[in-house]
């Protein structure tokens, strides 16, 4: 008769589907301690074998020294809150959920671009978009934006070195030729491809376009320099989902009239994206344990929503903007966040965290169809090109 092995897991209580996933580890007797992020301390991990976190927890020597933790994973794409050098030195296996919420971020980006078009801040067919960082998200965004009618320049020095550099542009070219810049890089603090303050005062002064979008990592853009850049012209604008020093974001920047879309790091927060995050780290844990993964997200997800009805006009971009905005309500999120500019700093930070933690259910586009009433061929062509599911 086989006896299950004991396994103690300390985890962030706000990881989607946490209990369901952790109780689906064949051959193990699980002791699960689901905690608020602030409760994940040295004392809390002193008896843990496995640590599962989100971005609020710094996983380093200060947290793990002397603990029995041998596997750590973050249910997020970014892993700059993990001291990977320390983990490797200590023989602690680690994983992130890279790629899991790519679709959700693309949906956020396309909705933002359509919103900018609707506001007449850009004209999509006449706009050159400069994408900085062309990994999973940047590559998918490039394809969707080209299909939507935009000209796209791409910048990714590591890829340009590793591949045929033809097709890639250097950053100076993007600064000179792009109308809007969008960042999709990891946060890298050292080395030739350092991305901390990749867009700083010097770079912004050389930028001849008028728009900055950051849905990557907050510190990739110097937020003080961005605020000063916005001050210089009322035609300039920014869209930020990621902020430097979040959740303690700059009140001056948040309240700036040039901040046309302000959201509290929710670009990847579709329900399906959160579920995929958990599935990624669950499979990584199973692989480390040497067992077969038996848990799937389908049984824990709700059925697809009833299709939203969109009354179409003869303006194809307006039609798909209306559909995208119903499925990804950026203006609702932005209005909520911009109201926080009047709060004391400590209360603003609390509001930022609370909004992310209690974010309303947003289904990914493949699971949230739209019924486009009286749609013409161009509307349907654009809808399908950007990944909207129509009926």
Secondary structure as the mmCIF struct_conf table of DSSP 4:
data_model
#
loop_
_struct_conf.conf_type_id
_struct_conf.id
_struct_conf.beg_label_comp_id
_struct_conf.beg_label_asym_id
_struct_conf.beg_label_seq_id
_struct_conf.end_label_comp_id
_struct_conf.end_label_asym_id
_struct_conf.end_label_seq_id
HELX_LH_PP_P HELX_LH_PP_P1 UNK A 4 UNK A 4
STRN STRN1 UNK A 5 UNK A 12
TURN_TY1_P TURN_TY1_P1 UNK A 13 UNK A 14
BEND BEND1 UNK A 15 UNK A 15
TURN_TY1_P TURN_TY1_P2 UNK A 16 UNK A 17
HELX_RH_AL_P HELX_RH_AL_P1 UNK A 18 UNK A 22
TURN_TY1_P TURN_TY1_P3 UNK A 23 UNK A 23
TURN_TY1_P TURN_TY1_P4 UNK A 26 UNK A 27
STRN STRN2 UNK A 28 UNK A 35
HELX_RH_3T_P HELX_RH_3T_P1 UNK A 37 UNK A 39
TURN_TY1_P TURN_TY1_P5 UNK A 42 UNK A 47
BEND BEND2 UNK A 49 UNK A 49
STRN STRN3 UNK A 50 UNK A 53
TURN_TY1_P TURN_TY1_P6 UNK A 55 UNK A 56
BEND BEND3 UNK A 57 UNK A 57
STRN STRN4 UNK A 59 UNK A 59
BEND BEND4 UNK A 60 UNK A 60
HELX_RH_AL_P HELX_RH_AL_P2 UNK A 61 UNK A 64
TURN_TY1_P TURN_TY1_P7 UNK A 65 UNK A 66
STRN STRN5 UNK A 71 UNK A 74
BEND BEND5 UNK A 75 UNK A 77
TURN_TY1_P TURN_TY1_P8 UNK A 80 UNK A 81
STRN STRN6 UNK A 82 UNK A 82
HELX_RH_AL_P HELX_RH_AL_P3 UNK A 84 UNK A 89
TURN_TY1_P TURN_TY1_P9 UNK A 90 UNK A 91
STRN STRN7 UNK A 93 UNK A 95
TURN_TY1_P TURN_TY1_P10 UNK A 98 UNK A 101
HELX_RH_AL_P HELX_RH_AL_P4 UNK A 102 UNK A 118
TURN_TY1_P TURN_TY1_P11 UNK A 119 UNK A 120
BEND BEND6 UNK A 121 UNK A 121
HELX_RH_3T_P HELX_RH_3T_P2 UNK A 124 UNK A 126
HELX_LH_PP_P HELX_LH_PP_P2 UNK A 127 UNK A 127
STRN STRN8 UNK A 128 UNK A 132
BEND BEND7 UNK A 135 UNK A 135
HELX_RH_AL_P HELX_RH_AL_P5 UNK A 136 UNK A 147
TURN_TY1_P TURN_TY1_P12 UNK A 148 UNK A 149
STRN STRN9 UNK A 151 UNK A 155
HELX_RH_AL_P HELX_RH_AL_P6 UNK A 157 UNK A 162
BEND BEND8 UNK A 163 UNK A 163
TURN_TY1_P TURN_TY1_P13 UNK A 166 UNK A 167
HELX_RH_AL_P HELX_RH_AL_P7 UNK A 171 UNK A 177
BEND BEND9 UNK A 179 UNK A 179
STRN STRN10 UNK A 180 UNK A 183
BEND BEND10 UNK A 190 UNK A 191
TURN_TY1_P TURN_TY1_P14 UNK A 192 UNK A 193
TURN_TY1_P TURN_TY1_P15 UNK A 196 UNK A 197
BEND BEND11 UNK A 198 UNK A 198
STRN STRN11 UNK A 199 UNK A 199
HELX_RH_AL_P HELX_RH_AL_P8 UNK A 201 UNK A 206
BEND BEND12 UNK A 209 UNK A 210
STRN STRN12 UNK A 211 UNK A 214
BEND BEND13 UNK A 216 UNK A 216
HELX_RH_3T_P HELX_RH_3T_P3 UNK A 218 UNK A 220
STRN STRN13 UNK A 221 UNK A 221
HELX_RH_AL_P HELX_RH_AL_P9 UNK A 223 UNK A 231
TURN_TY1_P TURN_TY1_P16 UNK A 232 UNK A 232
TURN_TY1_P TURN_TY1_P17 UNK A 234 UNK A 235
STRN STRN14 UNK A 237 UNK A 240
BEND BEND14 UNK A 241 UNK A 242
TURN_TY1_P TURN_TY1_P18 UNK A 244 UNK A 247
BEND BEND15 UNK A 248 UNK A 248
HELX_RH_AL_P HELX_RH_AL_P10 UNK A 251 UNK A 254
TURN_TY1_P TURN_TY1_P19 UNK A 255 UNK A 255
TURN_TY1_P TURN_TY1_P20 UNK A 257 UNK A 258
STRN STRN15 UNK A 259 UNK A 262
BEND BEND16 UNK A 264 UNK A 265
TURN_TY1_P TURN_TY1_P21 UNK A 267 UNK A 268
HELX_RH_AL_P HELX_RH_AL_P11 UNK A 271 UNK A 289
TURN_TY1_P TURN_TY1_P22 UNK A 290 UNK A 290
BEND BEND17 UNK A 297 UNK A 297
HELX_RH_3T_P HELX_RH_3T_P4 UNK A 298 UNK A 300
BEND BEND18 UNK A 301 UNK A 301
HELX_LH_PP_P HELX_LH_PP_P3 UNK A 302 UNK A 307
STRN STRN16 UNK A 308 UNK A 311
BEND BEND19 UNK A 314 UNK A 314
HELX_RH_AL_P HELX_RH_AL_P12 UNK A 316 UNK A 327
BEND BEND20 UNK A 328 UNK A 328
HELX_RH_AL_P HELX_RH_AL_P13 UNK A 330 UNK A 338
HELX_RH_3T_P HELX_RH_3T_P5 UNK A 339 UNK A 342
BEND BEND21 UNK A 343 UNK A 343
HELX_RH_AL_P HELX_RH_AL_P14 UNK A 345 UNK A 357
TURN_TY1_P TURN_TY1_P23 UNK A 358 UNK A 358
HELX_LH_PP_P HELX_LH_PP_P4 UNK A 359 UNK A 361
HELX_RH_3T_P HELX_RH_3T_P6 UNK A 365 UNK A 367
BEND BEND22 UNK A 368 UNK A 368
STRN STRN17 UNK A 370 UNK A 373
TURN_TY1_P TURN_TY1_P24 UNK A 374 UNK A 374
HELX_RH_AL_P HELX_RH_AL_P15 UNK A 377 UNK A 386
TURN_TY1_P TURN_TY1_P25 UNK A 387 UNK A 387
STRN STRN18 UNK A 390 UNK A 390
#
